[in-house]
Amino acid sequence: MALSDSEERILRAAGSDPSPVARLQAVGITLAKHGEDADASRDLLNQSYLTHTSPSFHLVPRGDSMFAEDAFTKAYAALAAGTDDFTRVDAATLKATLLECPAALAPLRMILGLTHNELAVAVRLHDPESNVAGGSLKNLERSAPQEHPTAPRQRIVGSIAGAVLAMMNRDLLTVPPRATTHFHSKLDKRDTVNGWPSVRDHIAGVPYSALLFQRYVGGVWRQVQDAYSEVKGDAVLEIPLQDLLDAHGVPYHRTKRGAPGAAETATRFGLKPGPDFVIPDDSPTLVIESKVAEDGGTARDKAARIQTLVTAANERGLRACALIDGKGWTERPNALCDVILATQGRTYTMATVEQILQLPEIQALTGPAS
C-alpha cells in the first residue's frame, strides 16, 4: 500500500519529534510497507534522522596527554640548549638533557616523526634487553625531573638516546633495499635527511611551504588525533549525555573507556556487549549506546554492534537507545535505518540529545521534562 500523505508527514518528522510514541509510529509505518513502498518509507525515515547528524572530523580534542604550545616550546628550548643547538649530539648529551628535562622527549620524537609506541619499538630493537612500552615513554615524557635519577630511569633514558642516535645514523629502522622503489624513510625530510647537520640547518626556521607540505603528507593534528582516538567519541556524545543526565538528576552507570570497561559492564548487568550507559544504575530499565562514525565502514560496523545490544537488552526486558552522529551515517543510510528500526525510533543525535529526557524511563526518574 502506497504511503499516504499523513504517513509521509509522520516519517518526515520522526527524527526531530520529541515524542517516543511518534517515533515508534514512524517505525511501525516503515515495517508495514513492502517492495517499493518499503524503500520509499525507509528513505524518508532515514532523511528525517540524517538531517540532524553532523560531521566531527573538524573537531580536535583537548586534553592533558598533549603539551600546550608554550610547554612544547620550553621543552624544545631545553633540548636545543642541552645539545648546544644540535652541534653536540651524542649519547651523553641526550641522556643528560632527558634526565634534566623529560619533556624534551616530545620535540625529540617530533624530529624523528615517531609516536610513543613507535619509539618504544625502536628502543627494543636497539636494546633487546629493554622491555619499554609506549605507555612508559608517555609517562616519562610527562614526568618531573628527578633530583637523583633512579637506576631504571637512567637505563631507559640511556636506551632512548642510543636508539635515537642509531636511527639518525640510519643504522636502525632502515628501508629494505627491495622496498626503496616504493617507500622512503620518515627521516627523508628536509630537517633530518642528512642527520643532525640537517637539524642544525633548520633551527632558525623553515619556509612556510615546508610547513604546508608537512601537513599535506602527515597532517598537522595527527599526533593529537592518535593520542585521543577514543577520547573524541567520548567528548562528542558521551560527555554531553552525561552532563545532561547529571543536570536532571538521572542516576546512571557509565561504562569506563576501552574493552575492559565494556567487559565490566557486561558482567555486572548481564548484557553483552556492555552498553555505554545503563539507567538507572540500580534496577535498570534503559540502556544507551553512543557511536560516532565518520566513514561508511565504521557506520556499518557500529550499527551491527547497536543491533546486537538491542537484542541483548530485549532479552533482559530493557529498552535500548542509540546516540549517533558523524558523516559516516550519510554514507550508510541502510545501516542507520537498521538502527532506527531496532531501537523503535529511539535513536538520537547531538542535536536532539535533549529529547532523551522525554523517554518514559527517564521521566519515571525525573518527572516530565520541561
N, C-alpha and C positions, 0 to 999 in steps of 0.2 A: 504494500500500500504506500503510495507516494506521501511525502511529507506535506502536512497541512501547514497553513500559514502560522497557526498557533504553535505547532511543533517547531517550526523554524525559529520562531521568536524565543522559545524556551532554550533551544540549542545555542543560539547566538548569544544569549545572556548568561549561560551556565557558568562560564569561567569567572565572571565578575559578580555573580549573585551570592550574597552572603548567606542565603538560606540553604542549609544542607538538604532540605526537602526538595527545593527547586533543582539542585544539582542532581539529586537522586532521580528526579523525574526525567531529566535530560538523559541520564544513563539508561533508564527504562525505555525511552523512545528509541534510542540507538540499538539496544539489544532486540527490540521487537521488529526491526526492519530487516529486509533480506535483499540480496542482489545489489542492483544499482542504488536502491533507496538506502541500503545499509552503508554503502560507500559515501553517499551524499551526507548522511547523518553523521558519520564519523568525521568527515571533513569539516562540517560546521562545528561540531563539538571540539575538535582539535583547535580550530581557529579561535574559538572563544577563550581557550586557555592560553594559546600561544601569544595572544595579544598582550598578555600580562607578564611574559618572560622577557628577560633582558640579558645581554652578554655580561660576563665578568672578566674577560681576558684583559681588559684595560686596567683592572684593579691590581695594585701591587701591595702585598701585605706589609704591615708594620709589625715589629716585634724585637725582642731583645737578643735574638740569635744572630742579628746582623749589627755591625757597628754603624753608628751615625757617621756622617761625613767628617765631622770635626774630629771624632775619635780615630777614624781611619787615617786622617791626615797626620795626627800625632804619632800614630803607630808607624807610618811611613817615615816620618822625620827621625824616629828612633832607629829605624833600620838603616836609613841613609847615614846618620851620624855614626852608628856603630861600625860601619864599613868605610868610613871616610868617603862618602858619596860613591860607593861601589868601586873604589880604587884598591881596596884591600879586603877582598872577599875570600876567606878561607874557612876551614873548619873551626878554628879558634875564634875568629871574629863573629861568625854566625852563631856559634854556641853562646858566646858571651852576650851577644845582643838579645837573643831569645830568652836567656835566663834573666836578664835585666828588664826586658820588656816583652813578655809573652805575646802581647797583642801584635808585635811585629811579624808574627807568623802570617797574619792576614795579608798584608801587602806582599810578603814573600811568596805566598801561594798565588797571588794575582800575577806576579811576574811570570810564574810558571804556567798560569792558567789552569790550576788544579783545585778541585773540591777537597774537602777534608778526607772523604773516602778514597779519592784517587791518590792523594798524597800518602795516605796510610798504606796503600798497596805498594807504592814506590819505596817507602821506608822498609817494608817487609822484604821486598826484592833485594834491596841493598844490604839489609841486615837480617838474614834468615832467622836469627835468634830472637828478633823482636816480635812481639805479639800485639803491637799497637793497632788500634782501630780508629775509624773516623771519629767516633764519639770522644775518644781520648784526646785527639788533636783539637777538637772543638772545645773541650773543657780546658785544655792547656791555653788555647788562644784567648779564652775569656777569663783566665785566672789572674790573680795578682802575683807580682814577683815575690819570690821567697827570699828573705834576708839571708838564710843559709840553705841554698837549694839541696833538696834531698837527693840521695843516690838515684832513685828511679827517675826523678825529673832530669838529672844530669844525663842519664842514659838515653832517655827518649829525645832530649834536645840534641844530643850528640848524633843520634841516628838520623834525625831530621836534617841536620847540617850536612852529614855525609851523603844522604840521598839527594839533596838539592844540588850539591856540587857535582855529583855523578850525572844528574840529568842535564845540567848546564854544560857539562863537558861532552855531552852526547855519548856517555858510557852506559846509560840506563834508559829504558823505555825508548829505544831507537826504533825507527821504521824498518821492518824487514825488507831486504833488497828486492824481493819479488813484489812488494806492495808499493814501491816508490812511484810507479806509474800512475797509481790511482789515489795515493794518500801522501800527506806530509805530516810532519810533527807539529804539535802545539807550539813548539819553540820556533817554528819557521814564521815568525812575525817580526816586525821591524825592530822591536826593542830587545829581542833575545836571539835573533838569527845568528849572530856571531858571538853568543855568550855574554859574559859580563861587559866586554867593551861596548856592545850594543846597548846595554842598560845605561852605561855611563853617557853614551851619546844622546840619550833621550831624557836625562834628568831635568833638563831645562824646559821641557815641554815637547809636544808633538803637534803636527799640523791638525787642524780641525778635520780635514778629510780622513786622517788616520783614526780619529775617534769615531767618525761615522762608519768607517769600514769595520771597526771592531764591533759596533752594534749590528752591522749587516751580517757578519759571519757568526757572531756569538750571542748577540742580544745583551743590551746594557743591563737588564734586570735578571739575567739568567741565574746568578748566584742567589738572589733573593727568592726567585721562584722555586729553585731547588730546595732551599732551606725551609720554605713554607708551603710545600705542596699540599700537606694535609691541613695546615692552619687556614689556608684560603677557603676551603669548603666550610670550615667551622665559622669563619668570620662572615661569610656571605649569607649563610642561612641559619646555622645552629645558634650562634650568639644572639642574633636579633630575636629568634624564637624564645631563647632562654630569658632574655630581657623582658619580652612581652609576658611570659608566664610569671616571672618574678613580680612585675608591676601589678599583676592582678591576683597575686597570692595563690597561684595554682601550684600545688605540690607535685613534684615530678622527680624522676630519676633520669639523669643524663649520662649516656654511655661515655666512658673515657675513650680518648683517641686511640686508634690502632686496633689490630686484631685481638690483642689481649683484653682490651676493654669490651669489645663486642662479645668475646667468649664469656667474660664475666657476667655480662647482662643476660646472655642466652642461658647460662646456668642458673642464675638467680631467679629468672622469671619463666623458665621453661619455654623459651622462644628461640628458634634458630632459623635465620640469623638474628643476632641481637639487634633490636632497633635502636635508633639514636635517642629516642625519648620514650619513657613509659610513664603514663599518667593515670592516677596518682602513683606515687612510689609505693604506697601501701594499698593492697587490693585494687590493682589496675583495671581500668576499663578501656583505655585508649593507648595506642602506640603510634609514634610518628617517625617516619624515615625521611631524612633530607638528602637530596642528591643534586649537586651542581654538575652539569655536563656541557662542555664546550666543543664537543665534536660528536658526530653521529654514532660512532662506535661506542663511546662511553655512555651515551644516552641509551643505546640498546642494552648494554650490559647492566646498567643501573636499573633500568626498567625491569629486567628479569629478577634482580635482587628484591625490588619492591614487591613484585608479584609473589615471590616466594615468601616474603614476610607476611603479606596479606593472608596467604593460605595458612601459615602457622598461627597467625592471630585469630583467624576464624575458628580454627580447631580449639583454641582456648576460650572462645566466646568473647573475644575482644574486637573492638573496632580499629581499623588501620587507616592512617592518613599518610599522604605524601606531601613533602615540601620540596619543590623542584625549581630550578632556574638554570639559565645558560642557553647559549645559542645552539647547542647540540640537539636540543629537543625539536628545533625547527627542521633539522636535517633528518630526524627520525620521527615524523609525526605519528606513524603507526605505533611506535613504542610508547609515545605519550598517551595515545588513545587507550592502549592496553592498561596503562597505569590508572587513567581516569576511570575506566570501567571496573578495574579490580578494586579500587578504593571507593566505588559507588559515588564518584564525583568529589570525594573528599581529597582533592589534590589542589594545593595552593602554591603560590609563588611569593617572592619577596614583596611584590606589590600588593598582594592580597593576604598576607600572613595574618593580619589582624582579624580576618574573618574566621580564623580558627576559634576565636572566642565565642562564636555563635554555635559551636557544636554542643549538643545536649550534654555530652560527657563533661565538657569544660564548664558549662553553665551550672551543672549539678554541684560543682565545687566552688563557683564564684557568684552565682546568681546571674540573671540576664545581663548581657553586655550592653553598655550604653552606645 
